[in-house]
Amino acid sequence: ILGSTTHGKPRLVRFYQHLTEEVQQQIIRETFHLVLKRDDHICNFLECGSLFGGSDYKLIYRHYATLYFVFCVDSSESELGILDLIQVFVETLDKCFENVCELDLIFHMDKVHHILQEVVIGGMVLETNMNEIVAQVEAQSKLEKAE
C-alpha cells in the first residue's frame, strides 16, 4: 500500500512481504512512475507483474487532489472491491483529520498507520465499515490521553 503526492514523494508506505530496502525503494519508484504518467481519464487498474517477478499482480489506484493511493494486489482480488476499499480508507482519513491533506500524512503518520491497520492487517482486509474504524481510532485516542 503506497500513498504519494502528485510529485511522486511517498507519504505512506506499507509492505506485507519481506523485501530488502533496496527492492522496496525500486518498487516505490517504479510504481509511482507507472501511475503518475497515466492520464486521469484512463482506468485505475494496471498490470504490474514485472515489478514483482510474476504476472499475477495489479496496481489499483485512486487520485485525490494532490495525493495518490496505490494498492498492489494479486489476481484473486476484485479490482472494484479494492477501489471501494481505497475510498473507505480515504473517507476514514477525511473523517479523522477533517479534510485530510499531505501534511496530515506527514505529521500524524502514527495515526494514519493505525487507521490503515484497522482496515488491513497482514495484507488481509479486516474492516470496511467506516464507522467501526473511526470508533476504534477514537477509542485508541482516549486510551492514549488517559495515559
Backbone as a ProteinNet text record, in pm:
[ID]
protein_1_A
[PRIMARY]
ILGSTTHGKPRLVRFYQHLTEEVQQQIIRETFHLVLKRDDHICNFLECGSLFGGSDYKLIYRHYATLYFVFCVDSSESELGILDLIQVFVETLDKCFENVCELDLIFHMDKVHHILQEVVIGGMVLETNMNEIVAQVEAQSKLEKAE
[TERTIARY]
86.5	0	90.2	66.9	151.4	64.1	108.9	45.7	152.7	122.1	222.6	159.6	244.1	199.3	198.3	142.4	141.4	281.9	376.2	515.8	596.8	529.8	596.5	667.6	640.9	705	620.1	675.9	597.8	566.6	440.9	397.4	341.7	306.5	256.4	308.5	381.3	438.2	416.7	356.5	335.9	351.4	450.3	472.6	426.6	367	320.1	400.4	508.1	603.4	740.5	826.3	961.5	1043.2	1086.2	1172.1	1285.3	1399.8	1510.4	1475.1	1542.4	1518.6	1539.8	1642.9	1674.6	1559.9	1507.2	1396	1271.1	1245.2	1129.9	1138.6	1255.4	1272.7	1253.8	1302.6	1286	1137.6	1065.7	922.4	847.1	880.6	814.3	837.4	963.1	994.9	919.8	927.2	864.9	712.4	656.3	510.8	462.4	523.5	476.4	510.2	616.2	645.6	533.4	489.4	380.2	248.6	217.4	88.7	84.4	190.7	189.2	185.1	236.1	237.5	104.8	10.2	-119.7	-213.8	-293.6	-393.4	-505.4	-575.5	-684	-803.6	-820.7	-937.2	-914.6	-796.4	-765.8	-808.2	-844.9	-890.3	-781.9	-823.9	-735.3	-674.6	-671	-611.4	-491.3	-385.8	-263.2	-191.4	-159	-82.5	60.1	114.7	249.6	332.9	310.9	382.5	532.9	585.1	730.5	793.2	716.5	769.4	798.1	716.3	726.5	773.3	813.1	866.7	763.4	639.1	533.8	421.5	334.2	226	98.2	105.2	-13.7	-55	16	-9.7	-65.1	-148.3	-207.2	-190.9	-175.2	-180.5	-320.5	-381.5	-512.8	-495.2	-530.8	-501.5	-618.1	-615.2	-709.8	-632.4	-676.6	-613	-709.6	-665	-744	-663.5	-706.9	-641.3	-490.3	-411.4	-265.3	-207.6	-293.5	-246.1	-291.8	-205.3	-237.9	-231	-327.2	-322.1	-319.8	-219.1	-197.8	-194.7	-274	-273.3	-223.5	-132.1	-85.5	-148.3	-221.1	-293.6	-267.5	-296	-283.4	-414.6	-414.2	-529.1	-654.1	-642.5	-760.6	-848.6	-797.1	-873	-959.8	-1071.5	-1161.7	-1112.8	-1094.5	-1047.6	-1145.2	-1273.3	-1373.5	-1382.1	-1361.9	-1360.3	-1244.9	-1128.4	-1011.8	-1031.5	-1090.8	-1121.7	-1212.6	-1311.1	-1401.3	-1326.7	-1233.4	-1152.8	-1067.9	-1010	-932.7	-1023.6	-1143.9	-1239.6	-1275	-1299.4	-1329.6	-1211.7	-1090.6	-971.1	-956.6	-972.8	-956.6	-1069.3	-1191.2	-1302.1	-1282	-1226.4	-1197	-1089	-984.4	-881.8	-944.5	-1033.5	-1101	-1182.9	-1249.6	-1328.6	-1240.5	-1129.3	-1040.8	-960.2	-928	-844.6	-920	-1050.1	-1129.6	-1063.9	-1083.2	-1025.7	-877	-850.8	-713.7	-632	-505.5	-414.2	-276.2	-184.3	-49.9	15.5	-6.4	54.3	6.2	-119.5	-169.3	-93	-62.4	13.2	156	209.6	346.6	352.8	267.7	277.4	200.4	111.5	34.2	49.1	172.2	199.6	154.3	174.1	133.8	-16.9	-93.4	-239.2	-284.4	-218.8	-251.2	-224.5	-112.7	-80.7	-177.7	-221.8	-321.3	-452.3	-494.6	-617.1	-600.6	-485.7	-460.2	-464.2	-409.8	-411.2	-551.2	-639.3	-778.3	-846.4	-797.9	-857	-790.4	-657.4	-581.4	-474.7	-473.1	-368	-305.1	-173.8	-102.6	-140.4	-187.3	-226.1	-369.2	-439.6	-578.2	-672.5	-781.6	-879.2	-948.8	-947.2	-1004.5	-1140.1	-1150.9	-1273.8	-1299.6	-1426.1	-1462.9	-1571.8	-1619.5	-1721.6	-1653.3	-1674.4	-1605	-1636.9	-1761.1	-1799.1	-1726.4	-1708.7	-1633.3	-1487.2	-1430.1	-1288.8	-1269.2	-1355.8	-1346.7	-1367	-1460.4	-1484.1	-1359.7	-1292.4	-1170.6	-1057.4	-1045.1	-941.4	-968.8	-1094.2	-1129.9	-1106.8	-1138.5	-1114.2	-964.9	-882.5	-737.3	-688.8	-744.9	-705.9	-741.8	-856.4	-897.4	-801.5	-759	-663.5	-530.3	-485.6	-359.1	-365.6	-480.4	-497.3	-504.4	-563.6	-574.6	-438.9	-345.8	-210.6	-139.2
-116.6	0	121.6	210	327.8	451.7	559.8	689.9	787.5	867.5	957.6	1090.7	1191.8	1320.4	1313	1413.4	1417.3	1440.8	1473.6	1490.3	1362.9	1256	1127.8	1108.8	1195.1	1179.3	1086.1	972.8	878.5	934.9	923.8	971.7	860.2	748.6	631.8	508.8	425.6	304.9	188.7	82.1	-37	-160.7	-244	-369.3	-484.1	-584.1	-700.7	-826.1	-809.4	-915.8	-865.2	-954.5	-914.2	-891.3	-769.2	-731.6	-645.9	-650.6	-566.1	-419.5	-332.7	-188.4	-142.2	-195.3	-158.3	-196.6	-317.3	-363.7	-280.9	-249.6	-165.7	-29.6	32.7	164.1	157.1	50.3	33.3	17.2	-62	-81.3	49.6	127.3	256.2	348.3	358.6	445	401.8	273.9	224.1	232.2	206.3	214.7	355.2	453.1	589.1	641.8	590.2	627.4	577.7	453.9	397.7	471.6	501.4	562.7	710	781.7	926.2	962.9	876.1	910.5	880.7	819.5	785.8	905.9	921.6	1028.5	999	1104	1087.7	1012.6	1014.5	950.2	801.4	750	608.1	531.8	403.8	324.8	317.6	284.4	285.3	149.1	59	-72.7	-82.4	-145	-151.5	-282.2	-360.3	-483.2	-444.6	-512.1	-474.8	-597	-706.1	-829.8	-815.7	-731.3	-717.3	-658.1	-580.6	-524.2	-631.6	-736.4	-838.6	-973	-977.9	-1100.6	-1202.6	-1161.6	-1252	-1173.3	-1241.7	-1169.8	-1168.3	-1205.8	-1222.3	-1094.6	-984.8	-865.7	-750.3	-668	-549	-432.2	-314.6	-191.5	-134.2	-99.4	-34.9	94.3	205.3	333.5	430.3	533.5	644.2	773.3	875.6	1007.4	1102.5	1162.6	1259.6	1388.6	1494	1625.7	1612.1	1620.1	1614.2	1480	1381.6	1252.4	1136.9	1038.6	911.6	803.4	710.9	593.4	472	385.5	271.5	143.9	45.9	-85.3	-184.5	-269.5	-376.4	-505.2	-572.8	-694.1	-804.6	-927.3	-1037.6	-1054.9	-1147.9	-1161.5	-1214.2	-1264.2	-1315.5	-1203.8	-1082.1	-968.8	-904.3	-851.5	-779.3	-635.2	-591.9	-455	-352.3	-374.2	-279.4	-281.8	-399.3	-409.7	-330.8	-337.4	-263.3	-113.5	-72.6	69.8	119.2	37.9	73.9	78.6	-13.7	-15	111.9	154	279.1	395.3	397.2	503.6	504.5	387.4	378.2	429.1	389.8	433.7	585.2	643.4	788.4	863.2	813.7	878.3	869.7	759.3	745	844	856.9	957.7	1096.2	1120.7	1250.1	1277.5	1175.5	1191	1215.7	1144.5	1155.8	1285.1	1337.1	1456.6	1579.1	1566.2	1677	1739.1	1675.9	1718.7	1683.3	1555.5	1504.8	1568.4	1594.5	1650	1587.4	1624.1	1569.3	1592.1	1707.1	1737.7	1644.1	1600	1503.2	1372.1	1330.7	1206.9	1220.2	1341.2	1363.8	1375.7	1461.9	1493.2	1398	1318.7	1223.8	1082.5	1048.1	919.7	803.2	813.1	703.6	681.5	788.3	775.1	721.1	763.6	713.9	564.2	519.9	376.9	298.7	360.5	295.5	276.3	378.6	368.9	260.9	260.4	158.6	19.3	4.5	-125.5	-167.9	-74.2	-109.3	-162.7	-121.3	-163	-290.4	-292.5	-404.7	-448.6	-578	-633.4	-750.7	-749.3	-858.8	-880	-774.7	-785.2	-832.3	-860.6	-906.7	-796	-778	-676.3	-720.9	-633.1	-665.1	-599.7	-472.7	-397.5	-299.9	-290.2	-195.2	-98.9	-114.8	-26	97.2	210.7	333.2	372.1	355.8	392.7	307	177.8	89.5	132.2	166.1	206.7	334.4	433	560.1	537.5	451.2	422.1	360.9	269.5	209	310.6	399.5	503.3	599.1	636.7	726.4	659.8	529.8	456.3	453.4	432.7	432.6	570.1	676.2	812.7	839.1	791.2	808.2	735.7	614.6	540.1	612.9	668.6	741.8	865.5	935.4	1055.3	1018.2	902.7	858.3	825.8	783.3	750.4	877.2
0	0	0	-95.1	-109.5	-122.6	-61.2	-78	-121.3	-221.8	-277.8	-314.8	-321.9	-374.2	-526.8	-589.1	-735.6	-790.9	-703.1	-744.4	-721	-677	-659.6	-527.4	-429.5	-298.6	-213.1	-172.2	-91.6	46.4	87.1	218.4	305.3	242.8	315.2	242.5	314.2	253.4	349.4	298.7	381	291.9	324.1	253.3	341.4	280.3	354	319	244.5	215	256.9	302	338.7	212.1	194.4	82.4	136.5	70.4	113.8	90	160.8	147.5	3.8	-59.2	-197.6	-292.4	-276	-360.3	-333	-206.4	-171.6	-239.1	-233.7	-295.3	-446.6	-508.1	-652	-686.3	-608.2	-631.4	-616.4	-514.5	-492.9	-612.3	-655.9	-770.4	-896.1	-927.2	-1049.7	-1043.5	-926.8	-911.7	-940.3	-877.9	-898.9	-1037	-1095.4	-1233.8	-1324.9	-1303.5	-1384.1	-1361.7	-1237.4	-1203.6	-1242.5	-1214.2	-1238.2	-1385.8	-1472.4	-1614.3	-1684.3	-1613.6	-1673.4	-1668.8	-1773.9	-1778.3	-1679.9	-1637	-1540.8	-1599.4	-1730.6	-1790.5	-1821.1	-1790.3	-1810.4	-1684.7	-1699.6	-1584.4	-1476.7	-1357.1	-1241.1	-1210.4	-1307.8	-1291.3	-1383.7	-1336.1	-1413.6	-1382.4	-1484.9	-1465.4	-1426	-1324.9	-1279.1	-1247.3	-1314.7	-1285.9	-1288.4	-1376.7	-1388.1	-1261.5	-1184.7	-1060.7	-956.7	-955	-852.3	-905.5	-1031.4	-1087.6	-1130.9	-1142.6	-1187.4	-1250.4	-1321.9	-1390.4	-1309.3	-1185	-1102.4	-1028.4	-1043	-961.9	-1043.5	-977	-1038.1	-942.8	-1001.4	-924.2	-940.1	-829.4	-830.8	-752.8	-814.1	-752.4	-767.5	-682.6	-693	-671.1	-737.1	-729.8	-660.1	-550.9	-476.2	-465.4	-527.4	-521.6	-543.6	-436.1	-450.5	-406.8	-381.5	-332.5	-420.9	-434.6	-498.1	-391.2	-392.6	-307.5	-399	-380.7	-468.9	-385.3	-426.6	-363.6	-467.8	-430.9	-519.6	-469.2	-557.5	-518.6	-620.2	-579.6	-674.9	-750.7	-844.1	-934	-864.4	-741.4	-671.8	-615.5	-609.8	-555.2	-662	-620.6	-709	-724.4	-848.6	-872.7	-815.6	-839.4	-790	-637.2	-579.1	-433.6	-373.9	-437.2	-388.1	-408.4	-521.7	-540.6	-428.8	-392.4	-283.2	-150.5	-130.3	-8.4	2.4	-107.9	-108.8	-72.2	-128	-98	51.3	109	252.3	334.3	296.6	368.9	364.5	246.3	232	304.4	295.6	366.7	518.2	565.1	707.5	749.4	667.8	695.2	698.8	604.5	596.4	722.5	773.5	895.3	1016.7	1023.9	1139.6	1140.3	1022.6	1014	964.8	940.4	889.6	767.3	653.9	526.3	519.3	505.1	505	393.3	423.7	323.6	344.9	259.5	265.5	402.2	461.8	591.5	701.3	693.2	791	780.4	657.3	637.9	690	687.1	732.6	885.4	942.2	1084.9	1175.9	1120.4	1201.1	1145.6	1109.3	1046	1133.6	1265.8	1354.2	1350.3	1347.7	1342.3	1206.4	1099.3	965.1	957.2	1012.1	1011	1100	1210.2	1295.7	1219.3	1147.2	1066.9	960.5	894.7	792.6	853.5	973.7	1040.1	1080.3	1105.1	1133.1	1007.6	891.5	764.1	712.5	712.9	656	755.9	786.9	872.6	799.2	788.8	725.1	579.6	514.8	375.5	354.4	461.7	452.5	500.3	426.7	463.6	591.4	690.7	820.7	839.8	804.6	829.7	716.3	674.8	570	615.6	737.4	791.3	850.4	785.7	825.3	969.8	1012.1	1148.6	1252	1223.8	1313	1322.1	1208.7	1204.3	1285.1	1262.8	1335.3	1485.2	1523.1	1665.2	1729.4	1659.5	1712.8	1726.6	1629.1	1634.1	1749.1	1766.3	1877.1	2011.9	2023.5	2148	2179.1	2076.7	2095.4	2140.6	2082.3	2121.3	2266.5	2311.4	2451.7	2543.8	2506.1	2586.8	2596.5	2484.9	2484.7	2572.3	2567.9	2652.5	2800.3	2830.8	2968.9	3028.6	2945.8	2995.3	3032.5
[MASK]
+++++++++++++++++++++++++++++++++++++++++++++++++++++++++++++++++++++++++++++++++++++++++++++++++++++++++++++++++++++++++++++++++++++++++++++++++++

